[in-house]
Amino acid sequence: MVKLLMSWDIQSGHEAEYFQFIIQEFVPGLLKLGLQPTEVWFTAYGECPQIQAGGLASDLQTVQRIVNTPDWRELHEKLGAFVTDYRQKVIPATGGFQM
């Protein structure tokens, strides 16, 4: 198993639209693509990304296939309308919170 880790900051003034998009499109889109969301962390204070999220896939090839689909690019583009400083990386899944 591998985990796709993502992080970003929500653009000020777009919080309501962001949360609506996450609930109605982003999470269902991840599931449709075959990525199982595992956690989402919201940072209210401090020097780190405001949102940190993870999703599981069976292997690296599956994640690579997912992030190279038109559906992923569309989700990522829509997310980009609400966030800044998006980052992602793939790591071996070991359970629990990972960075």
KAPEGI-V552677 format. One record per residue. RES is the residue in one letter. SS is DSSP state (H for helix, E for strand, - for the rest). PHI is phi in whole degrees, -180 to 180 (999 if undefined). OMEGA is omega in whole degrees, -180 to 180 (* if undefined). Layout:
# KAPEGI-V552677
[[RES & SS & PHI & OMEGA] [RES & SS & PHI & OMEGA]]
This chain:
# KAPEGI-V552677
[[M & - & 999 & 175] [V & E & -129 & -180] [K & E & -124 & 171] [L & E & -91 & 177] [L & E & -99 & 180] [M & E & -131 & 175] [S & E & -146 & 179] [W & E & -169 & 173] [D & E & -117 & 178] [I & E & -81 & 178] [Q & - & -65 & 178] [S & - & -59 & 179] [G & - & 91 & -179] [H & - & -119 & -174] [E & H & -60 & -178] [A & H & -63 & 179] [E & H & -65 & 179] [Y & H & -59 & -177] [F & H & -64 & 176] [Q & H & -63 & 179] [F & H & -62 & -179] [I & H & -59 & -176] [I & H & -72 & -173] [Q & H & -87 & -174] [E & H & -126 & -171] [F & H & -66 & -179] [V & H & -63 & 176] [P & H & -59 & 178] [G & H & -65 & 177] [L & H & -60 & 180] [L & H & -62 & 179] [K & H & -61 & -180] [L & H & -77 & 179] [G & - & 101 & 178] [L & - & -105 & -177] [Q & E & -91 & 178] [P & E & -59 & -178] [T & E & -116 & 180] [E & E & -161 & 172] [V & E & -141 & 180] [W & E & -116 & 178] [F & E & -109 & 179] [T & - & -101 & -179] [A & - & -88 & -176] [Y & - & -153 & 176] [G & - & 129 & -177] [E & - & -99 & 176] [C & - & -155 & 179] [P & - & -57 & -180] [Q & - & -66 & 180] [I & E & -122 & 172] [Q & E & -129 & -175] [A & E & -136 & 178] [G & E & -137 & 176] [G & E & -144 & -178] [L & E & -95 & 171] [A & E & -139 & -176] [S & - & -68 & -178] [D & - & -162 & -178] [L & H & -60 & -180] [Q & H & -61 & 179] [T & H & -65 & 178] [V & H & -63 & 179] [Q & H & -61 & 178] [R & H & -64 & -179] [I & H & -60 & -175] [V & H & -75 & 177] [N & - & -107 & 178] [T & - & -92 & 174] [P & H & -61 & 180] [D & H & -64 & 177] [W & H & -64 & -179] [R & H & -60 & 179] [E & H & -66 & 177] [L & H & -60 & -178] [H & H & -63 & 179] [E & H & -65 & 179] [K & H & -65 & 177] [L & H & -59 & -179] [G & H & -60 & 178] [A & - & -72 & -175] [F & - & -116 & -173] [V & E & -132 & 173] [T & E & -130 & 175] [D & E & 55 & 177] [Y & E & -68 & 175] [R & E & -140 & 175] [Q & E & -149 & 174] [K & E & -156 & 179] [V & E & -113 & -180] [I & E & -135 & 173] [P & E & -63 & 180] [A & - & -80 & 180] [T & - & -121 & -179] [G & - & 92 & -180] [G & - & 72 & -179] [F & - & -74 & 180] [Q & - & -129 & 178] [M & - & -124 & *]]
